[in-house]
Amino acid sequence: MRYTVLASDYDGTLASQGVVDQPTLDAINRLLHSGRKLLLVTGRELDDLKGIFPQLDRCELVVAENGGLLYNPKTQKERSLAEPPNPQFLEELNRRGVPFSVGRGIVATWEPHQTTVLEVIQRLGLELQLSFNKGSVMVLPSGINKQTGLQAALDQLGLSPHNVVGVGDAENDHVFLSACECAVAVANALPSLKEHAELVTKNEHGAGVAELIDQLIADDLRFMDERLTRHSIAVATRPDGKPVTIQPYRGSLLFAGPSGSGKSTAATGVLESLAEQQYQFCLVDPEGDYENFMGAMQLGTPQSAPEVKQVLKTLEDPKQNLVINLLGIPVPDRPVFFASLFAQILDLRARTARPHWLIVDEAHHMLSSLVPAASTMPQLICGMIYITVHPESIAKAALEQVEIAVAVGNEPAKTLGGLAQALGISAPEFPNSKLEPNEGVIWCTKTDEPPFVVKLCVAQSERRRHLRKYAEGELGPDRSFYFRGPENKLNLKAHNLQVFTTIAEGVDDETWLFHLRAGEYSRWFREAIKDPELAEEVAAFEHEHASDAQASRRKIIEAIERRYTAAA
C-alpha cells in the first residue's frame, strides 16, 4: 500500500458550514477499515473543534491551531507545538479594538484587522507570522504552520510523508499539501490551490473527500502515478537526453553484469536520489561495498554481525536509512540471516509501508529462494533493487516484479538473456553497439519497447551534500537571510532554504515586496547560496512582479523547490 494516511483539512474540506455529514462519516469508516489512518489538519482551536465534530476519535491525531497544537483524541493528550501568545501582544490588540480569540498557541481574528495586527507585531518586535484562510487571519510564531504540525504528527506515529495523501481547500493548505506524496484539492477549493494540486475532486467538501477515499480503497491511487513526476526516481538518461525513471512502490529495479562492470556505481547513483528525496531505504551489503555511503547508518562490521532486532529498531525512524554489512557473518550463513531479516522487513512494510526501498547486493546469493509470505504477497516485494552477477539465479517471484533491468559490462545481451530465460519469456533483440564508460543497456520488461543504450546516473555525493547543506543545514548568521521589512521592525532569520520558504509563505506583503524591490532575494541566492542560475531566475521575477506579492512569492518558492527542496 503506497498511501497509508489521509491528512485532511476540516472547514471547507471535510466539513461544510462546520458540519461533517453522514455520507462523509461513512466514507471515513471505510477508510479506517481499509487499514489506513485519518489525520485532521485544521486551523480551528481545539475546544471549538470538539464542540462541532463529536466523531473526533476517528482521527488518529489532530493537528489543530494551524500547526500549533497536536491532540490525541483516544488519550485526550495535548502537545503544544507553539509558544503561548505573548501577553503584551494580546493587551495591545485589545487596546486597539481588534476582535480575536486565543488558543494554546494561536491568536485568530479576521480581515481586515491584519493591518493592525501587523503594526502591533512590528511595534513589539515579535517573531510572529500571519496565515490566511478565506477571510480568517491566524497569528502564530514564525515557522509554525500546517506542514510543521503534520510532520510532528507523523514523527509521533513513526510514519513518512511519502505515504500521505493530503486534501484541502484554502490558502493555509498550500504548505502542508506540498509536503504530502499526493496533494488533492476538493472541487470548491480556491483556484490557486487547484492549480498546484495533483488531483482535483469532482465533488465539493465532504463528498469530494468521500470520492477520494473510495479511489484510495479501489486502487491505492495507481491512476495518479504518472502525474506524480516530482517523486520519480532517475535511473539513467536516454540518448535524446530524456530521463529513464521508475515510480516508487510499484516496481523494482535490477542492475546486472559481470564483476567489476560498474553495477554498484550505477546503483549508488540511484541510492543518492532516494536519499535526496527522503525515501527510506535499507541496503543489504554482503561484501562491505557500501560502508562509506554518506546517506545511511551502518550496522555490522567485519568483526561483528548485525542483529535483526537492531535493524528493525533503526528502521522505526522513517528518516533513517540503513546499510547492513554482512561481512561479520560466514558466507554460508548469510542467506539464512537474510531470509529471517527479509520476513521481518516484509512484516514492517505491511504495517508501515516502509522501508520504501530494499536494496539487495549479491542478490543471486541472497534471493535464490523466497520466504513463503513474499511469494504469496507480491505487492510487498515491489520497491526492490537487485544487484547481481547472475540474474537467472534470483527467485522468479522476485524477478517478475522487475520493471527496469539495467545491464552493464561487455555482454549486456548475455546478461539480459539470462533474465529472459529465468522469466520464461523470449529474449528481445539487444543493441550490439560497444558500450562507452558509464553506459548500459536498459530493458523495460513491462513494455513493448526494445532495449536501448543509456547513460547511467553517476554517483555525485559531493554535489548532493552541497544541495542538502543549503536546503536543510545551518548557514550561520553572516550568510542567513533576514526578513526585516522597510523599517527594520522584524527580525525573521532564514538560516537555510527550507526556513526561507516557510517564512516566505507567512510574511506580510509589505515586508516581502520591500526585499523584492531591493533585489535582496537574488543577491542572497548569488552571494550566500552560491547559485548564479537561481539568482538570475529570481532577478527576473523581481523585475517582472515588483508590485505583485502573491505572484512573485509563488514563483520564487517554486524555483527553490524545483532545485533544492521539492522532495522534502
HULINPE-V175959 format. One record per backbone hydrogen bond with DSSP energy under -0.5 kcal/mol. CO is the residue of the C=O (numbers start at 1). NH is the residue of the N-H. If there is no record, write none. Layout:
<<CO | NH> <CO | NH>>
This chain:
<<2 | 4> <4 | 37> <5 | 7> <5 | 165> <6 | 8> <6 | 39> <7 | 167> <8 | 41> <9 | 14> <10 | 13> <10 | 15> <15 | 12> <16 | 19> <19 | 16> <19 | 21> <21 | 25> <22 | 26> <23 | 27> <24 | 28> <25 | 29> <26 | 30> <27 | 31> <28 | 32> <29 | 33> <30 | 34> <31 | 34> <31 | 36> <32 | 35> <37 | 6> <38 | 60> <38 | 61> <39 | 8> <39 | 41> <40 | 42> <40 | 63> <42 | 66> <42 | 67> <44 | 65> <45 | 49> <46 | 50> <47 | 51> <48 | 52> <49 | 53> <53 | 56> <55 | 58> <56 | 59> <61 | 40> <62 | 64> <62 | 71> <63 | 42> <64 | 67> <64 | 68> <64 | 69> <65 | 68> <68 | 81> <68 | 82> <69 | 64> <70 | 79> <71 | 62> <71 | 73> <72 | 76> <72 | 77> <77 | 72> <79 | 70> <86 | 90> <87 | 91> <88 | 92> <89 | 93> <90 | 94> <91 | 95> <92 | 96> <93 | 98> <94 | 97> <97 | 99> <101 | 108> <106 | 103> <107 | 139> <108 | 101> <109 | 137> <110 | 113> <112 | 115> <113 | 117> <114 | 118> <115 | 119> <116 | 120> <117 | 121> <118 | 122> <119 | 123> <120 | 124> <121 | 125> <121 | 126> <126 | 128> <127 | 142> <129 | 140> <131 | 138> <132 | 172> <133 | 136> <135 | 111> <136 | 133> <137 | 109> <138 | 131> <139 | 107> <140 | 129> <141 | 144> <143 | 145> <145 | 149> <146 | 150> <147 | 151> <148 | 152> <149 | 153> <150 | 154> <151 | 155> <152 | 156> <153 | 157> <154 | 158> <154 | 159> <155 | 158> <160 | 163> <161 | 164> <161 | 181> <163 | 4> <163 | 5> <164 | 166> <164 | 181> <164 | 182> <165 | 7> <166 | 184> <167 | 9> <168 | 186> <169 | 190> <170 | 173> <171 | 174> <173 | 177> <174 | 178> <175 | 179> <176 | 179> <177 | 180> <182 | 166> <182 | 184> <183 | 198> <183 | 199> <184 | 168> <185 | 201> <186 | 189> <190 | 193> <190 | 194> <191 | 195> <192 | 196> <193 | 197> <199 | 185> <203 | 187> <204 | 207> <204 | 208> <205 | 208> <205 | 209> <206 | 210> <207 | 211> <208 | 212> <209 | 213> <210 | 214> <211 | 215> <212 | 216> <213 | 217> <214 | 218> <215 | 219> <215 | 221> <216 | 220> <219 | 222> <221 | 224> <222 | 225> <224 | 227> <224 | 228> <225 | 228> <227 | 229> <228 | 231> <229 | 232> <232 | 234> <233 | 246> <235 | 457> <236 | 244> <237 | 455> <238 | 241> <242 | 238> <243 | 245> <244 | 235> <244 | 236> <246 | 233> <247 | 251> <248 | 250> <251 | 383> <252 | 403> <252 | 404> <253 | 386> <254 | 256> <254 | 406> <255 | 388> <256 | 408> <258 | 261> <262 | 266> <263 | 267> <264 | 268> <265 | 269> <266 | 270> <267 | 271> <268 | 272> <269 | 273> <270 | 274> <271 | 275> <272 | 276> <273 | 277> <274 | 279> <275 | 278> <280 | 356> <280 | 357> <281 | 322> <282 | 284> <282 | 359> <283 | 285> <283 | 324> <284 | 286> <284 | 361> <285 | 288> <285 | 326> <288 | 291> <290 | 293> <293 | 296> <297 | 323> <299 | 325> <304 | 301> <307 | 311> <308 | 312> <309 | 313> <310 | 314> <311 | 315> <312 | 316> <313 | 316> <314 | 317> <316 | 318> <317 | 320> <319 | 321> <321 | 297> <322 | 283> <323 | 299> <323 | 325> <324 | 285> <324 | 326> <326 | 329> <330 | 333> <330 | 334> <331 | 334> <333 | 337> <334 | 338> <335 | 339> <336 | 340> <337 | 341> <338 | 342> <339 | 343> <340 | 344> <341 | 345> <342 | 346> <343 | 347> <344 | 348> <345 | 349> <346 | 350> <347 | 351> <348 | 352> <348 | 354> <349 | 353> <357 | 282> <358 | 385> <359 | 284> <359 | 361> <360 | 363> <360 | 387> <362 | 365> <362 | 366> <363 | 367> <367 | 395> <371 | 374> <371 | 375> <372 | 376> <373 | 377> <377 | 380> <378 | 381> <379 | 382> <383 | 358> <384 | 253> <385 | 360> <386 | 255> <387 | 362> <387 | 363> <388 | 257> <390 | 393> <391 | 394> <395 | 398> <395 | 399> <396 | 400> <398 | 401> <399 | 402> <401 | 252> <403 | 445> <403 | 446> <404 | 254> <405 | 407> <405 | 443> <406 | 256> <407 | 441> <411 | 415> <412 | 416> <413 | 417> <414 | 418> <415 | 419> <416 | 420> <417 | 421> <418 | 422> <419 | 423> <420 | 424> <420 | 425> <421 | 424> <436 | 439> <438 | 456> <440 | 454> <441 | 407> <442 | 452> <443 | 405> <443 | 445> <444 | 447> <452 | 442> <453 | 239> <454 | 440> <454 | 456> <455 | 237> <456 | 458> <460 | 464> <461 | 465> <462 | 466> <463 | 467> <464 | 468> <465 | 469> <466 | 470> <467 | 471> <468 | 472> <468 | 473> <469 | 473> <470 | 497> <471 | 498> <473 | 475> <476 | 479> <476 | 480> <481 | 483> <481 | 494> <482 | 484> <483 | 492> <484 | 489> <484 | 490> <485 | 488> <491 | 493> <492 | 483> <493 | 495> <494 | 481> <495 | 475> <496 | 500> <497 | 501> <498 | 502> <499 | 503> <500 | 504> <501 | 505> <502 | 506> <503 | 506> <503 | 507> <506 | 130> <508 | 512> <509 | 513> <510 | 514> <511 | 515> <512 | 516> <513 | 517> <514 | 518> <515 | 520> <515 | 521> <516 | 519> <519 | 523> <520 | 524> <521 | 525> <522 | 526> <523 | 527> <524 | 528> <524 | 529> <525 | 531> <531 | 535> <532 | 536> <533 | 537> <534 | 538> <535 | 539> <536 | 540> <537 | 541> <538 | 542> <539 | 543> <540 | 544> <541 | 545> <543 | 546> <545 | 548> <547 | 549> <548 | 552> <549 | 553> <550 | 554> <551 | 555> <552 | 556> <553 | 557> <554 | 558> <555 | 559> <556 | 560> <557 | 561> <558 | 562> <559 | 563> <560 | 564> <560 | 565> <561 | 566> <565 | 568>>
